Amino acid sequence: MTAARKVAAIATAGVAPLALTVFAAAPAAAHGSMTDPVSRVSACFQEGPEAPKSAACKAAVAAGGTQALYDWNGVNIANAAGKSKEIIPDGKLCSAGNDKYKGLDLPRADWPASKLAAGDHTFKYRATAPHRGSFELYVTKDSYDPTKPLKWSDLEARPFAKVTDPKLENGSYVFQGKVPAKSGRHLVYSIWQRSDSPEAFYTCSDVVFGKDGGGSGAGSGAAAPAASAPSEKEIADGAGKSSVEHRGHGDSDAKTGPKVTEAEPAKDAGDDAAAAPDGSEGSAGSGNQPEVKGAAGEPVAADENLAETGGDSDTAYIAIGGAAVLAVGAAAMFATTRRRAATGGRHGR
């Protein structure tokens, strides 16, 4: 083998592990949940997936199994692209249409709940993998009935809070919002839409306004157990049984500063139909793994569009090609340098 070929072979051999390393870090899924007010899935995870304490969390496990609770930070749609209302059907808002999380959609008036009051509130969203993006928080209408499946039309037409790239403090996004005046049992629904990929995350947080634990609407007499957020130790202890992946995610997004936008004023009730579609498009997921949906609701391959921080799934594959090109280019450069050195040596003799 000539010297040039040896150099090229060595450089090319270096491409394989580099490309495989980049490829292995490409797909990544799911990264957070609301902890103030506590989301349903966070509250049930805190109670313990194997032996939850509340009747509602026991029912959720009976309906969907324990894996959904170990994957408390994974209620997402990889290709939502800002079209959550079009692709999540009515009755499946809390699971985001994902069959693994179907237990979260159970219509009950006894879900563990957080106390909430009208006015300024500091919201916290535990982010196990930070991403750039925007949060929208909706609250249910005064006519909300917790004993019936949650529909888009049950939410107020406009979010009461919008936040873009809030600050990250001790692993949680922290931002302010002004809660509207309500009474009794309600639900806060959050959409975290990433800006560096089409992926979005969803939470349902049961809340109670006022002193009693009852809710508003039909069947509101049930008392609400207090919801508790999981501690860092509980999160760490349950990580070994989680199927959620965080490969390729760093803390670069944590450096983004807060940018808060006031929510738009609510319009007349007549606007609800346009602002809150009935969600008839799209379909529920299947199996015990997150269903990946396209913008029109069609399923796509499970490893597509599960984007890394700072880019979509194509980024990793482009990086692989780039690494290969750089390595081949380096091989050619080394070979040319070697030939010139050899030629120079002969001419100098």
Secondary structure as GFF3:
##gff-version 3
##sequence-region A 1 349
A	DSSP	alpha_helix	3	24	.	.	.	ID=ss1
A	DSSP	beta_strand	33	36	.	.	.	ID=ss2
A	DSSP	alpha_helix	40	47	.	.	.	ID=ss3
A	DSSP	alpha_helix	55	64	.	.	.	ID=ss4
A	DSSP	alpha_helix	67	70	.	.	.	ID=ss5
A	DSSP	beta_strand	76	77	.	.	.	ID=ss6
A	DSSP	alpha_helix	84	87	.	.	.	ID=ss7
A	DSSP	three_ten_helix	99	105	.	.	.	ID=ss8
A	DSSP	beta_strand	114	116	.	.	.	ID=ss9
A	DSSP	beta_strand	119	126	.	.	.	ID=ss10
A	DSSP	beta_strand	133	139	.	.	.	ID=ss11
A	DSSP	three_ten_helix	152	154	.	.	.	ID=ss12
A	DSSP	beta_strand	161	164	.	.	.	ID=ss13
A	DSSP	beta_strand	167	169	.	.	.	ID=ss14
A	DSSP	beta_strand	172	179	.	.	.	ID=ss15
A	DSSP	beta_strand	184	194	.	.	.	ID=ss16
A	DSSP	beta_strand	200	209	.	.	.	ID=ss17
A	DSSP	alpha_helix	232	238	.	.	.	ID=ss18
A	DSSP	three_ten_helix	239	241	.	.	.	ID=ss19
A	DSSP	three_ten_helix	252	255	.	.	.	ID=ss20
A	DSSP	beta_strand	259	261	.	.	.	ID=ss21
A	DSSP	three_ten_helix	269	271	.	.	.	ID=ss22
A	DSSP	alpha_helix	272	275	.	.	.	ID=ss23
A	DSSP	alpha_helix	314	348	.	.	.	ID=ss24
###
